[in-house]
């Protein structure tokens, strides 16, 4: 015999694909990780080097396990790691001698590196189609990254090193970690269910944390009781304010509901419905006004899409639910007029005024990526009235201040591209896949609405829901095409 017969399991080469773009993407990922490490100025001592090697080997050998761990920990924005930059001038200049990075991002960096190696070895070299990279909306996102980079030339005089650091992390990092990775690693419904299970676990833990906080004694008898994050063994993994708790719960509840639709047993579906409701209630009990706005938006979105046929059928139940929720809504209104809420309003209005002033000074390219908090720090009135400077409470204020009209338009372009990408792949879906995709669309759009008022616009809380939506729609779209191809092959109509 002149050669071994080919087996069905052998990966088939994609003769239509060109090799240079794929190689370029793999090399870009490696250079990207290297750039981040250089910018960070991470000291490669024996311990740091050993841990890095262990993480990289583990990520390479157990890519999906690492992926699940990265998703789980990336949602806890209170888990951070401080890294000393040593005596490097660039580390002192960009980070003040110390880097505070989310613990989940450490795992993500190892995973991105392992993925880059696999793309080069398994796709470029062996043509294994399972590792062919998929890069949703990368052109639109490149425009957003460019809008941040061009702000270096602002007449405000931002530090080019700091602007460049901001473009690498968090801007480009958010795309690679939360959009590209899910799109490439979630290629089956089983993987998607596993991710939903992780989000459900995170949501349940966050809800337990919220309900436990209500057992604490309020310092004043007149204070409105509200759920908030509480430390665990001296560490607060969720974060230090109620908005982060509510934001997380508004993200995980739709994922739990989606997992319920994918569950095969009726009893498990019932349990998941209850868990989703418990997460929503815990989020509302934070009395974060953004959470109420997002929930109303998500319910309205679902009523106009997958829940539309159920409105007439369950109209009486919907009305009864509204009546039950009325006391809680009235409690929210009461809190909205409390001294705490009024102080928050004053802070937001002053920061909005600072952002608008910055925009008027530099309307085209802004003052420089990452410079908003400097402006707040230079506003003596803000420091006198509210203390330490805060970042913008809303991505619109953040973008118009730092990147001007170009940045805001680029951001809108990314959102439009993501919506178009998802819609084009959802058009031919039906049944449970369509329901799951609509729930993910509610989660992603709700995350965007939440960031109109919050400060987590460059974290997993915004970009992971969007990445899961794009990954799920792509996965179901390809599965539908395969099924149609098989049906046509066997003459099934």
N, C-alpha and C positions, 0 to 999 in steps of 0.2 A: 504494500500500500504506500502511496506517495504522501499521504497526509491523513490526519485524523478527521473523522467526520464531524461536522459542526453540530452542536447541541442547541436545543431551544433556549437554554438558559444563558447562552453566550451573548454578551452585549453586541448589538449590531452597530456598526459605524454609521454615523450620519454624514452621508456624502454631500449633502447640500450645505452643510455648515462650513464656514471658513475657520481655519485654525487661529489666525492672528487675533481676531476680536476676543476669543475665549482666553488665549494666552495673556493678552493684555489685561483682561479682567482679573485673572489670577495674580499677575504681577502687581496690578494696582492694589489688590487687597494686602499683599505682603508689604508693599511700600507704605500703604496707609497705616498698617499696624506699626511698622518701624518708625514712621513719622510721629505717631502718637507717643511711642515710647521715648523718642528723642525729645519731643516737646515736654513730656512729663518729667524728663530727667530722672527716671527711676534708677536708684542705685543698685547695680547688679553685684551685690555682695553674694557670698556663698549661699546664704539662706534664701535670699530673693531669687537667685538663679535656680536653685534646687526646686523651689516651689513653682517657678515658672515652667520648668521642664516637666514636672509632674502633672501640672494642669494641662499642658499642651499634649502630652502623651495620652492622658486620660480623655481629653476632648477628641483626639484622633481615633482612639480605640473604641470609645463609647460616645459617639457624636450625638445620638438622640437623647441619651441619658443626660449629657451635659446641656443639651438644648432645653430639656424640661427643667433642670436645676436653674438654668439662667433665667427662664421665664418666671419661675417661682420667686426667686430672690430679687429680680429686677423690679417687681411690683412693690417691694418694701423700700420706700425711699428714705426711711430712717436708718437703714443699715449702711453705714459708710466705713471706708477704710482710709486712714491717713498715711500718706507715703512721703518720706523725707526726700527732698530733691538734692540733698547734699550741698556741695560747694559750687555747683554749676551756676553760672550767672544767669543763664536762660531760665533755670528753675526758679531762681530768686525773683527774676523780673516778671515772669508770667504767673507764678503761684505764691510768691511771698515765702518761698522756702519749704512749703508743704502742700501736698495735693490731697484734696478730699474727693474721693471717688466712691460711687455706689458699689456695694459689695457685688451686686448682680452684674455690674459692668466688668468687674475683674473676670468673672466666668465668661462673659460674652466676648471679651478680648481673646481669651484662649480658644473659644469656639470659632471665632472668625478666622483666627490663624489656622486652625485645623481644617476648616472648610476651604480656605485658600489653597492649602496643600493638596487636599483631595480633588479640588477642581483641576489643578494642574496635572496631578498624577493620574487620576481616574477618568477625567473627561478629555483633557488635551492629549494625553499620551495614549490611553486605551480606548477612547471614544465610548465610555460607558454612559449611555444616555440618562441613567439615573442621577448623574452628577452634572448634567448640562445646566449651567446657571440660567435662572430666570430673574429678570430685573424689571419689575413692574414700575411704571411711571418714572423711569430714571431720567429721561430727558427733562421733564417738568421739575424734578427735584434738583437737577443740575443747575437749572435757572435760579432756583432758590438759593443754592450754595453760592453761585456767582454773585447774586444780589448782596449777600453778606460779605463776600470777599471784596467787592468793589467799594464797599464803605470805607476801606483803608484810605481812600483818596479824599475823604471828607475834610472840609476846611476846619472842622472842630479839632483836628489833629490827634486822632486816636493812635495808640501804640500799635504798629503793624504786627508785632509779636502776639499781642493779646487778641487782635482781630483774627490772625491766622489760627491761633489756638482755638478760638470760638468756632471758626469754620470747620476745623477738624472734629472737635468735640465741644458742643454737642451736635452741630448741624449734620455733618456727613455721617457721624457715628449713629445717629438715630435712624438714618435710612438703612445703613448696612445691617444694624443689629435688629431693628424692629420691623423692617419691610422686606429687605432682601433675604434674610435668614428664614423667616417663616415661609416665604414664598418658595424657597428651595428645599426646606426640610419637611413641610407639611404637604405631602403628595398622596395621601390616602385618608379616608374617613377615620380610620383607626387612629392615626396620628392626631387628627383634629379632635377626636373625642378625648384623647389623652390630655391635650392642651385645655380643653373645656373642664376636664376633671381637676387639673391644677388650679385653674381660675376659680372653680367652685370651692376648692379647699382653702384658697387664700381668702375668698369672700366669707366663708364660714368662720375662719379664724378672726377676721376683721369684725364680723358681726358679734361674735362672742366678746371681743374686746370692747365693742361699743356698749353692749348691754351690761357688761361688768362695770363700766364707768358710771352707769346710772345708780349703782349701789352706793357710790361715795356720797358723803355728807357735804352739801353745798356750804360755802363759807358764809353766805348771807341767806336769811330766811326768804327774802324777796327775789332771789336769783332764779331765773328760768333754768330748770334742769335740762341739760342737753348732753347727748352722747359725745364722747371725745376720746382720742387715743390715750391709753394709760401704759406706763412703762412695764416691761416684763424683765425681772432681774436687773433693773437699772437701765435697760435699753428699750427705746421706743421704736420698734421696727417700722411702724406705719408712718411715723412722722410726728411732728410736735404740734399740729393744729387739727381742728375738726374738719376743715375743708379737705385735707388730704384723705381723711377717713371716709368722708362722704363721696369724694371723687372715686376712690378705690371701689366702694360698694356699688356705685352706679355703673362701673365697668364690669364687675364680676357677676352682677345679677342677670344681665342678658345672656351671659355665657352659660350660667346655670340653667336658664330657661331653654337655651339651645340644646344643652346636654339632655334635658328632659325629653325633648322631641326626638332625640336620637336613641333614647333608652328603649329597650325591647320589652321590658316587663312593666306592667301597669303599676305595680307597687313602687318600683323605683321611680317611675315618672311622678307619682304622687309625692314621694319624699323630696324629689328635686324641685317640684313646684313650691312646696312649703319652704325649702331652703332659699329659693329665689325671693319669695315674699318676705322672709325674715331678713334678708340682706337689704331689700328695699326699705323696709320699715326702720331698720337700724340706721340707714343713710338719712332718712327723713328726721329721725330723732336727734341728729346732730344739729338740726335747725339751721343748716347752711342753706341760705337762700338759693345758691347756685344749684344745689341738689334738687330742690323743688322745681326749679325752672327746667332742668334737664329731664326730670321724670315726666313732667307735663309734655315736654317736647317729644320724648320717646314714645309715650302712650299715644299722642296725636299721630306720630309717624306710623305706628303699628296699626292704629285704627283706620288709617287711610290705605293701608296695604294688606297685610295678611289677616288682620282682624276685622276687616270691613264686612265680610259675610256673617260675622258673629254678633254684630251690633244689634240688629233687630231681634235675633234669637235670644240674646241674653240682656236685653235692654233693662228689664226690671232688676236683674242682678247688678248691673253697672250702676244704676241709680242707688241701690241699697249700699253698694260699696262707697259711693260718693258721700252718702249720708254718714256712714261710719267714719270716714276720713275727715269729716267737717270739723269735729273738735280739735283734731291735730292741726288742721289748717288754721283755725282760729288761734291756737297756741303759737303757731309760727308768726302770725300777724302781730300778736302781742310782743313776741321777741323782737320783731323788726323795729319796734319803737322803743326798745330798751336802750339804756346808756351804752351798752356794749356795741349794739348794732349802729348807733349814731356815731360812735367813735370810729368804727370801721368805715362808715360812709365818708366821714371827713378825710380819713387817710386816703381812700380811693380817689376822691375828688381832687385832692392836692396832687397825687401822683399822675392823674390824668392831665391836670393842668401843666405839670412839668413836661409830660410827653408831648402835649400839643405845642408848647413853647419850643421844644427841641425840633419838632417837625417844621414849624414855621421858619426856623433858622436854617434848616437843611432839608428842604422838602423833597429833593430828588433822591439822594443816596444816603441820607441820614447822618447821624453823628459818629457811627462806627459800631460794628457788632460787639455786643457785650458792654456797652458804655452807659446804659441807662442808670444802673445803680450808682455810677460815679456822679451823674447829674443830681440824683437824689441826695447823695452825700455832700454835694457842694451847695445844696439849698439849705441855708442856715435856719430858715423858718421851719422847715420840715423836721430838722434835727431837734430844734428847741421844743416843738409841739409833740412829736411822736417818737423821738429817740433814734435808734440805729436806722440807717437807710434800708429800704426794702426794694425788691425788684418789682417790675410792673405787674399789676393785677389784671392781666388780660393781654393776649397776644397782639391785639390791634395796637394798643399803646406801646408795647415793646417794639413792634416792627416799624411803626411810623417814626419812633424816636431814633432807633438804631440804624435802620436801612431805608427809611423814607418811603416814597411812593413805589419805587422799584421793588423793595422788599415786600410790601403789602400785596402788590399785584402778583408777585411771584408766588407768594403763599396761597393766594386765591387760585392761582393757576394750578398749583399742586393739588388742592382740594378738588377742583373741577376735573383734573386728570384722573384722580383716584375714583371719583364718582362715575366718570365715563367708563373707566376700565372695569369697574365692578358691574355696572349696568349692562354693558355689552356681553358679559359672560353669564349674567343672570337671566337674560331674555328667554333662553331656551330651556330653563330649568323648571321643574314642577315638583310637587310633593314636599317631602321633608327637606331635601336640599335647598329648595327655594325658601322655605320657612327659616332654616338655619341662616341662610345668607341675609335675609331681611332682618333677623335679630342681630346679626353682626353689623349690619348697616346702621341699625338703631344705636348699637353700642358705640360705633365709630363716630357717627354724627353727634351723638350725645357728648362724647369726649371733646369734640371740637367746640360745642356750645359751652361746655364747662370751662374751657380755656379762654372764653371771653371775659371771665371774671377771676381766674386763678393764675398761679405762677408755675404750673407744671407742664408748660408747653414744649419743653425739650426733654421729656422723660418718657418712660414706657407708658405712663397713664394716657398719653395722647396717641403716640405712634404705634404702640402694640395693637390696640383695637383696629386701627387702619390696616396694619400689616396682616392681621388675621382675616379681615374682610377680603383683601386682595388675594391672599393665599387660598382661602376657602372657595372663592368664586372661580379662581383659576383651576383648582383641583377638581371641582365638580364639573366645570366646563370641559376639561379634558376627558373626564370619565364619561360624560354624556356623548362626546364625539367617538370614543372607543366603542361604546355600546351601540351607537348608530352604525358604525362601520361593521361591527360583528353582525348586527341584524341584517344589513344589506348583503353581507357575505353569504348568510344562510337563507336569504330570501324572506326574512320575517318583516312584516309591516306593522 
